[in-house]
Amino acid sequence: MESAKVIAAVARLVRDVGLAEELAQDALVAALEQWPQSGVPRNPGAWLTATAKNRAVDALRRKEVLRRKIDELGHELAVEGDGAGAVPDVDAALDDDIGDDLLRLVFTACHPVLSTEARVALTLRLLGGLSTKEIARAFLVPEPTVAQRIVRAKRTLAEAKVPFEVPQGLELAGRLSSVLEVVYLVFNEGYSATAGEDWMRPALCEEALRLGRILAELAPAEAEVHGLVALMEIQASRAGARTGPAGEPVLLLDQDRGRWDHVLIRRGLAALERAEALGTARGPYRLQAEIAACHARARTAEETDWVRIAALYAVLAQVTPSPVVELNRAVAVGMALGPARGLALVDELTAEPALKAYHLLPSVRGDLLARLGRYPEAAEEFRRAASLTGNGREQTLLLARAAACAAAADGGA
């Protein structure tokens, strides 16, 4: 629980995320050795941070670079001009608000110089405290692959001399989008697993929510942070209703809304209100949160305001043009204005290269065709969707829908 804070505090001193993690681990080992005899200190986090800090200072002294580090810091402050924010000594630098250090660590771990996979792995390792084995298991990739990603990520950050800081000005928006992308990627993998036999991986959803809530506390003036938290809270509220007794998927319109977590819904709506109160332009996460809120506010599937959802997707398509957004808009239009209108939009997307292997395209098309009574075509689309998904639970669901359409076609014949 304290790992991320300790790493963040030490990283600001040593300016090396990899070394900071090693020193934090050393402090944890020291705790395992000493606490059984001395007892757990009143403030374990402070003890760990102080121990890691002392080891960092010792390491720097041994390498005879402490003075150079301080001189470099002094030079940087002098170049900035007025000396604002200057620190008198290393201890003072380490005693600043830990929230600032955590925010620096978030931006460092999610730096665009790293690949998306590396950002996700490093963030879960440093901020989530997950082991390499846990990350590998969560994403169904070999453990050595994750280990290599993390090692390469640390090396890349060091070689690129990525500063341990929160970006300012125009750079902040671009870097913040990278951070939010990583958090949402983690959440989505937990919410709808891309591979394996589990429909959901709740631990990943919980980890993404935890990171999002921390980020909202550290960056309260950023509307998109609150928008993302709102989106994740509301989506997570459906977790208990998304699977049946045997772990089978339950689609949104078929879910028992009494099983939705209304505490999470209230938290999500409150986060959305905070985003709206900031008065900034509606970003993609806030817009998606507004769409999720439409579902959350509907007591039954029939009460869903599909006209508003379709309108929100139209705005989202302008803010972040994407074939996936257009596919979602087609679903909403199909619900608001009828399946024929939705199918016309989906048919326009069938030649889209980005959706060629995307299983939800034939799945959506199959659903619309079934609603139009075109069961043989619908069955074929569901079978095609099943062949494209890597998730075993979802494949079973799609094949069952294909079989139901085939049976309906035979009955009609």
C-alpha positions as CSV (number, residue, x, y, z in Angstrom):
1,M,0.0,0.0,0.0
2,E,2.9,2.4,0.7
3,S,5.1,1.2,-2.2
4,A,4.1,3.9,-4.7
5,K,4.5,6.7,-2.2
6,V,8.0,5.5,-1.2
7,I,9.1,5.1,-4.8
8,A,7.7,8.5,-5.7
9,A,9.5,10.2,-2.8
10,V,12.8,8.6,-3.6
11,A,12.6,9.0,-7.4
12,R,12.6,12.8,-7.0
13,L,15.9,12.5,-5.2
14,V,17.7,10.0,-7.4
15,R,15.9,11.0,-10.7
16,D,15.8,7.3,-11.7
17,V,12.6,5.3,-11.5
18,G,14.4,2.0,-11.6
19,L,16.8,2.9,-8.8
20,A,14.0,4.3,-6.8
21,E,12.1,1.1,-7.0
22,E,15.2,-0.9,-5.9
23,L,15.7,1.4,-2.9
24,A,12.0,1.1,-2.0
25,Q,12.4,-2.7,-2.1
26,D,15.4,-2.5,0.1
27,A,13.4,-0.5,2.6
28,L,10.7,-3.2,2.5
29,V,13.3,-5.9,3.1
30,A,14.6,-3.9,6.1
31,A,11.1,-3.7,7.5
32,L,10.7,-7.5,7.2
33,E,14.0,-8.0,9.1
34,Q,13.5,-5.4,11.8
35,W,9.8,-5.1,12.6
36,P,9.4,-8.6,14.0
37,Q,11.8,-7.7,16.7
38,S,11.1,-3.9,17.1
39,G,7.4,-4.0,16.3
40,V,5.5,-2.2,13.6
41,P,6.1,1.6,13.9
42,R,3.3,4.0,14.5
43,N,3.6,5.4,11.0
44,P,4.9,2.5,8.7
45,G,4.8,4.7,5.6
46,A,7.0,7.3,7.1
47,W,9.4,4.7,8.4
48,L,9.7,3.1,4.9
49,T,10.2,6.5,3.2
50,A,12.8,7.6,5.7
51,T,14.7,4.3,5.3
52,A,14.6,4.4,1.6
53,K,15.6,8.0,1.7
54,N,18.6,7.3,3.8
55,R,19.7,4.4,1.5
56,A,19.3,6.7,-1.4
57,V,21.6,9.3,0.2
58,D,24.1,6.6,1.1
59,A,24.1,5.3,-2.5
60,L,24.6,8.7,-3.9
61,R,27.4,9.5,-1.6
62,R,29.1,6.2,-2.3
63,K,29.0,7.0,-6.0
64,E,30.3,10.5,-5.2
65,V,27.5,12.1,-7.2
66,L,25.4,13.6,-4.5
67,R,27.1,17.0,-4.7
68,R,26.8,16.9,-8.5
69,K,23.1,16.2,-8.3
70,I,22.6,19.1,-5.9
71,D,24.7,21.4,-8.0
72,E,22.7,20.4,-11.1
73,L,19.5,21.1,-9.2
74,G,20.9,24.5,-8.1
75,H,21.9,25.3,-11.7
76,E,18.5,24.4,-13.0
77,L,16.9,26.7,-10.5
78,A,19.3,29.5,-11.3
79,V,18.6,29.2,-15.0
80,E,14.9,29.5,-14.2
81,G,15.6,32.9,-12.9
82,D,13.8,33.9,-9.7
83,G,14.6,30.7,-7.8
84,A,11.0,30.0,-7.0
85,G,10.6,26.6,-5.5
86,A,14.3,26.3,-4.6
87,V,15.0,23.8,-1.9
88,P,17.7,24.3,0.8
89,D,18.7,20.7,1.1
90,V,17.9,17.1,0.1
91,D,15.9,16.4,3.2
92,A,13.6,19.4,2.5
93,A,13.2,18.1,-1.0
94,L,12.0,14.8,0.3
95,D,9.7,16.3,2.9
96,D,7.4,18.0,0.3
97,D,3.8,17.0,-0.1
98,I,3.8,13.3,-1.1
99,G,0.9,14.0,-3.4
100,D,3.2,16.0,-5.7
101,D,5.6,13.1,-5.8
102,L,2.9,10.6,-6.7
103,L,1.7,12.9,-9.5
104,R,5.2,13.1,-10.8
105,L,5.5,9.3,-10.7
106,V,2.2,8.9,-12.6
107,F,3.4,11.2,-15.4
108,T,6.8,9.5,-15.5
109,A,5.5,6.0,-15.7
110,C,3.0,7.0,-18.4
111,H,5.5,9.1,-20.5
112,P,4.8,8.9,-24.3
113,V,8.4,7.9,-24.9
114,L,7.3,4.4,-23.8
115,S,5.1,2.1,-25.8
116,T,1.6,1.6,-24.6
117,E,2.3,-1.9,-23.4
118,A,5.3,-0.6,-21.4
119,R,3.3,2.3,-19.9
120,V,0.6,-0.1,-18.7
121,A,3.1,-2.6,-17.2
122,L,5.2,0.0,-15.5
123,T,2.2,1.8,-14.1
124,L,0.8,-1.4,-12.6
125,R,4.2,-2.3,-11.2
126,L,5.1,1.1,-9.7
127,L,1.7,2.6,-8.8
128,G,-0.4,-0.5,-8.5
129,G,2.2,-2.6,-6.7
130,L,1.4,-5.6,-8.8
131,S,4.1,-8.2,-9.2
132,T,5.4,-9.2,-12.7
133,K,3.5,-12.5,-12.3
134,E,0.3,-10.7,-11.5
135,I,0.5,-8.4,-14.5
136,A,1.3,-11.3,-16.8
137,R,-1.6,-13.3,-15.5
138,A,-4.0,-10.3,-15.9
139,F,-3.1,-9.7,-19.5
140,L,-2.5,-13.4,-20.4
141,V,1.0,-12.8,-21.6
142,P,4.2,-14.7,-20.6
143,E,5.8,-13.5,-17.4
144,P,9.3,-12.9,-19.1
145,T,7.5,-10.7,-21.7
146,V,6.2,-8.4,-18.9
147,A,9.5,-8.5,-17.1
148,Q,11.3,-7.4,-20.3
149,R,8.8,-4.6,-20.9
150,I,9.4,-3.2,-17.4
151,V,13.2,-3.4,-17.6
152,R,13.2,-1.8,-21.1
153,A,10.8,0.9,-19.8
154,K,13.0,1.9,-16.9
155,R,16.1,1.9,-19.2
156,T,14.3,4.0,-21.8
157,L,13.2,6.6,-19.2
158,A,16.8,6.8,-17.9
159,E,18.4,7.0,-21.4
160,A,15.9,9.6,-22.5
161,K,16.6,11.5,-19.3
162,V,12.8,12.0,-18.8
163,P,12.5,14.6,-16.0
164,F,10.7,13.5,-12.8
165,E,8.1,16.3,-12.9
166,V,4.6,17.3,-13.7
167,P,4.5,18.9,-17.1
168,Q,3.3,22.5,-17.3
169,G,1.5,24.6,-19.9
170,L,0.7,23.2,-23.3
171,E,2.7,20.0,-22.6
172,L,0.3,19.1,-19.8
173,A,-2.7,18.3,-22.0
174,G,-0.8,15.9,-24.2
175,R,0.9,14.1,-21.3
176,L,-2.4,14.0,-19.3
177,S,-4.1,12.2,-22.2
178,S,-1.4,9.6,-22.1
179,V,-2.0,9.0,-18.3
180,L,-5.7,8.7,-18.8
181,E,-5.3,6.4,-21.7
182,V,-3.2,4.0,-19.6
183,V,-5.7,4.0,-16.7
184,Y,-8.7,3.4,-19.1
185,L,-6.8,0.7,-20.9
186,V,-6.3,-1.1,-17.6
187,F,-10.0,-0.7,-16.7
188,N,-11.3,-1.9,-20.1
189,E,-9.1,-5.0,-20.0
190,G,-10.7,-5.8,-16.7
191,Y,-14.3,-4.8,-17.8
192,S,-14.3,-6.8,-21.0
193,A,-11.3,-9.2,-21.2
194,T,-9.9,-9.5,-24.7
195,A,-8.8,-13.1,-24.2
196,G,-9.1,-16.0,-21.9
197,E,-12.1,-17.7,-20.4
198,D,-13.1,-15.0,-18.0
199,W,-15.7,-12.4,-19.1
200,M,-14.3,-9.9,-16.6
201,R,-11.2,-9.4,-14.5
202,P,-12.5,-7.4,-11.5
203,A,-9.0,-6.9,-10.0
204,L,-7.9,-4.8,-13.0
205,C,-11.1,-2.7,-12.8
206,E,-10.5,-2.1,-9.1
207,E,-6.9,-1.1,-9.8
208,A,-7.8,1.3,-12.5
209,L,-10.5,2.9,-10.3
210,R,-8.0,3.3,-7.5
211,L,-5.5,5.0,-9.8
212,G,-8.3,7.2,-11.2
213,R,-9.4,8.3,-7.8
214,I,-5.9,9.1,-6.7
215,L,-5.4,11.1,-9.9
216,A,-8.6,13.0,-9.3
217,E,-7.4,14.0,-5.9
218,L,-4.0,15.0,-7.2
219,A,-5.3,17.0,-10.2
220,P,-8.7,18.4,-9.0
221,A,-8.8,21.1,-11.7
222,E,-8.6,18.7,-14.7
223,A,-12.1,18.0,-16.0
224,E,-11.2,15.0,-18.0
225,V,-9.7,13.2,-14.9
226,H,-13.1,13.6,-13.2
227,G,-14.8,12.5,-16.5
228,L,-12.8,9.3,-16.6
229,V,-13.4,8.5,-12.9
230,A,-17.2,9.1,-13.5
231,L,-17.1,6.8,-16.5
232,M,-15.3,4.0,-14.7
233,E,-17.4,4.3,-11.5
234,I,-20.7,4.0,-13.5
235,Q,-19.4,1.2,-15.7
236,A,-18.0,-0.7,-12.6
237,S,-21.4,-0.4,-11.0
238,R,-22.8,-2.9,-13.4
239,A,-20.2,-5.6,-12.6
240,G,-22.4,-7.7,-10.4
241,A,-25.1,-7.9,-13.1
242,R,-22.8,-8.6,-16.1
243,T,-22.5,-12.3,-15.4
244,G,-24.9,-15.0,-14.8
245,P,-24.8,-17.9,-12.2
246,A,-22.3,-19.9,-14.3
247,G,-20.2,-16.8,-15.2
248,E,-21.8,-16.4,-18.6
249,P,-22.1,-12.8,-20.0
250,V,-25.3,-10.9,-19.5
251,L,-25.8,-8.1,-22.0
252,L,-26.7,-4.5,-20.9
253,L,-30.4,-4.6,-21.9
254,D,-30.9,-8.0,-20.2
255,Q,-29.3,-7.1,-16.9
256,D,-31.1,-7.0,-13.6
257,R,-30.6,-3.3,-12.7
258,G,-31.4,-4.1,-9.1
259,R,-28.0,-5.7,-8.9
260,W,-26.2,-2.6,-10.1
261,D,-24.1,-1.0,-7.3
262,H,-25.9,2.3,-6.6
263,V,-23.1,3.6,-4.4
264,L,-20.8,3.5,-7.4
265,I,-23.4,5.1,-9.5
266,R,-23.8,8.0,-7.0
267,R,-20.0,8.4,-6.9
268,G,-19.9,8.4,-10.7
269,L,-22.6,11.0,-11.0
270,A,-20.9,13.1,-8.4
271,A,-17.6,12.9,-10.4
272,L,-19.5,13.9,-13.5
273,E,-20.9,16.9,-11.7
274,R,-17.3,18.0,-10.7
275,A,-16.2,17.7,-14.3
276,E,-19.2,19.8,-15.5
277,A,-18.6,22.4,-12.8
278,L,-15.2,23.2,-14.1
279,G,-16.8,24.7,-17.1
280,T,-14.3,23.5,-19.7
281,A,-15.0,22.0,-23.1
282,R,-16.4,18.5,-23.1
283,G,-13.7,16.0,-23.6
284,P,-14.0,12.4,-24.7
285,Y,-14.1,10.9,-21.2
286,R,-16.7,13.3,-19.9
287,L,-18.8,12.6,-23.0
288,Q,-18.6,8.9,-22.5
289,A,-19.5,9.4,-18.8
290,E,-22.6,11.4,-19.9
291,I,-23.6,8.4,-22.0
292,A,-23.0,6.0,-19.2
293,A,-25.0,8.3,-16.9
294,C,-28.0,7.9,-19.3
295,H,-28.0,4.2,-18.7
296,A,-27.4,4.6,-15.0
297,R,-30.4,6.9,-14.6
298,A,-32.8,4.6,-16.5
299,R,-34.7,2.4,-14.0
300,T,-35.5,0.0,-16.8
301,A,-33.9,-0.7,-20.2
302,E,-37.1,0.6,-21.8
303,E,-36.6,4.0,-20.1
304,T,-33.2,4.5,-21.6
305,D,-32.9,7.9,-23.4
306,W,-31.5,6.5,-26.7
307,V,-32.1,9.8,-28.5
308,R,-29.8,11.6,-26.1
309,I,-27.2,8.8,-26.3
310,A,-27.2,9.0,-30.1
311,A,-26.7,12.8,-29.9
312,L,-23.9,12.4,-27.4
313,Y,-22.2,9.9,-29.7
314,A,-22.5,12.4,-32.6
315,V,-20.7,15.0,-30.5
316,L,-18.1,12.4,-29.4
317,A,-17.5,11.5,-33.1
318,Q,-16.6,15.2,-33.7
319,V,-14.3,15.4,-30.7
320,T,-12.5,12.1,-31.3
321,P,-13.3,10.7,-34.7
322,S,-13.1,6.9,-34.7
323,P,-14.7,4.0,-36.4
324,V,-15.5,2.4,-33.0
325,V,-17.3,5.6,-31.9
326,E,-19.3,5.5,-35.2
327,L,-20.2,1.8,-34.5
328,N,-21.5,2.8,-31.1
329,R,-23.4,5.7,-32.6
330,A,-25.0,3.2,-35.0
331,V,-26.2,1.1,-32.1
332,A,-27.7,4.1,-30.4
333,V,-29.4,5.2,-33.6
334,G,-30.7,1.7,-34.1
335,M,-32.3,1.8,-30.6
336,A,-33.6,5.4,-31.0
337,L,-34.8,5.3,-34.6
338,G,-35.2,1.7,-35.5
339,P,-32.9,-1.1,-36.6
340,A,-33.0,-0.2,-40.3
341,R,-31.5,3.2,-39.6
342,G,-28.8,1.6,-37.4
343,L,-28.0,-1.1,-40.0
344,A,-27.6,1.6,-42.7
345,L,-24.9,3.2,-40.6
346,V,-23.2,-0.1,-39.8
347,D,-23.1,-1.1,-43.5
348,E,-21.1,2.1,-44.1
349,L,-18.5,0.8,-41.7
350,T,-18.0,-2.7,-43.2
351,A,-15.2,-1.6,-45.5
352,E,-13.4,0.2,-42.7
353,P,-9.9,-1.4,-42.4
354,A,-9.6,-0.6,-38.6
355,L,-12.8,-2.8,-38.0
356,K,-11.8,-5.7,-40.2
357,A,-10.9,-8.0,-37.3
358,Y,-13.1,-6.2,-34.7
359,H,-15.6,-8.8,-33.5
360,L,-18.2,-6.2,-32.4
361,L,-18.9,-5.1,-35.9
362,P,-20.5,-8.4,-37.1
363,S,-22.0,-8.7,-33.6
364,V,-23.8,-5.4,-33.9
365,R,-24.8,-6.1,-37.4
366,G,-26.1,-9.5,-36.4
367,D,-28.2,-7.9,-33.6
368,L,-29.7,-5.4,-36.0
369,L,-30.4,-8.0,-38.6
370,A,-32.1,-10.2,-36.0
371,R,-34.3,-7.3,-34.9
372,L,-35.3,-6.9,-38.6
373,G,-36.2,-10.6,-38.8
374,R,-33.4,-11.4,-41.2
375,Y,-32.4,-14.5,-39.1
376,P,-30.2,-16.4,-41.6
377,E,-28.0,-13.3,-42.2
378,A,-27.9,-12.6,-38.5
379,A,-26.8,-16.1,-37.6
380,E,-23.9,-15.8,-40.1
381,E,-22.8,-12.5,-38.6
382,F,-22.9,-13.9,-35.0
383,R,-20.8,-16.9,-36.2
384,R,-18.3,-14.6,-37.8
385,A,-18.1,-12.5,-34.6
386,A,-17.5,-15.6,-32.6
387,S,-14.6,-16.5,-34.8
388,L,-13.0,-13.1,-34.2
389,T,-13.2,-12.8,-30.5
390,G,-10.4,-14.2,-28.2
391,N,-12.6,-14.4,-25.2
392,G,-14.1,-17.8,-24.5
393,R,-17.2,-16.6,-22.6
394,E,-18.0,-14.1,-25.3
395,Q,-17.5,-16.7,-28.0
396,T,-20.0,-19.0,-26.3
397,L,-22.5,-16.2,-26.1
398,L,-22.2,-15.3,-29.8
399,L,-22.5,-18.9,-30.9
400,A,-25.6,-19.3,-28.8
401,R,-27.1,-16.2,-30.4
402,A,-26.2,-17.6,-33.8
403,A,-28.0,-20.9,-32.9
404,A,-31.1,-19.0,-31.7
405,C,-31.2,-17.1,-35.0
406,A,-30.8,-20.3,-37.0
407,A,-33.6,-21.9,-35.0
408,A,-35.8,-18.8,-35.6
409,A,-35.1,-19.0,-39.4
410,D,-36.0,-22.7,-39.4
411,G,-39.2,-22.0,-37.5
412,G,-40.2,-19.2,-39.9
413,A,-39.5,-21.5,-42.9
